[in-house]
């Protein structure tokens, strides 16, 4: 009888998805509507994502156009983007907002890579926590010694695979930022 690691693999997949989502929020100097996904605006007494309040389109490679459906929301959306502290410039006009992505300097690129490394380390910590939970589950399962050893070896293979995925996600984003 071998131990079922499906719960652990699911946890590992969630961590990889989380890291990808976090990395998508870090801009590389190119306009990407996904950077605004995490920003909420207070609208009619409730917080709403910007995409629920306005259309977001790519105007050119360095800017987005945000056109609110209710023109009275322009100031609220503008302040929400500024308060998100994403390093973006926002200019309002009669049509809506223009979100401008600044050019990345070498210094800014280095800072972004540091942020990427911090998020990668957070993901690795989550992987280690999931591994520890699985090891605790193995102790509770009270398997014979040789099966316990094989299960731990299999768990370590899954951990190595998850860490390799995390590393691949990091390297892809690092390459994107440094180029």
RASUL-V278748 format. One record per residue. OMEGA is omega in degrees with one decimal (* if undefined). Layout:
<<OMEGA> <OMEGA>>
This chain:
<<177.5> <-176.9> <-179.1> <-177.7> <-176.3> <178.6> <-179.7> <178.6> <177.9> <177.2> <180.0> <179.1> <178.1> <179.0> <178.5> <177.7> <179.7> <-178.6> <178.2> <179.8> <178.3> <-179.4> <180.0> <178.3> <179.2> <-173.6> <-176.4> <-179.7> <177.1> <-179.1> <177.6> <-178.8> <-177.2> <-179.5> <-179.1> <-177.1> <-176.0> <-175.9> <176.9> <-178.9> <176.2> <-177.1> <178.6> <174.4> <178.8> <177.7> <-178.5> <172.1> <-179.0> <-177.2> <176.0> <-176.0> <-174.0> <171.8> <-179.0> <-179.9> <176.6> <-178.1> <174.9> <-175.2> <-177.1> <-178.3> <175.6> <173.8> <177.5> <-178.3> <179.4> <177.2> <174.7> <-175.4> <177.9> <-178.4> <-174.6> <-177.7> <-179.8> <179.5> <179.3> <-179.1> <178.4> <178.7> <178.7> <-179.1> <178.9> <175.1> <-179.8> <180.0> <-179.6> <174.6> <-179.5> <176.7> <178.7> <175.1> <-176.1> <-179.4> <-175.7> <-178.1> <172.5> <179.6> <-173.3> <178.1> <-178.6> <175.2> <178.5> <173.7> <178.3> <179.0> <178.7> <178.4> <179.0> <177.7> <179.5> <178.1> <176.1> <177.9> <177.6> <-179.3> <177.8> <179.8> <176.1> <179.3> <175.4> <179.5> <178.6> <177.5> <178.1> <177.0> <179.6> <178.5> <178.8> <177.3> <179.5> <177.3> <178.4> <178.1> <176.2> <177.6> <177.6> <178.2> <179.5> <-179.1> <176.6> <179.1> <172.7> <-171.8> <-178.2> <176.9> <177.9> <179.5> <179.6> <179.8> <178.9> <176.3> <178.5> <177.4> <-179.6> <176.2> <178.8> <178.1> <179.9> <178.0> <-179.5> <178.7> <177.6> <177.1> <179.5> <-179.7> <179.3> <177.8> <179.9> <-176.9> <178.4> <-178.5> <178.1> <178.6> <178.3> <-178.2> <-174.3> <179.0> <*>>
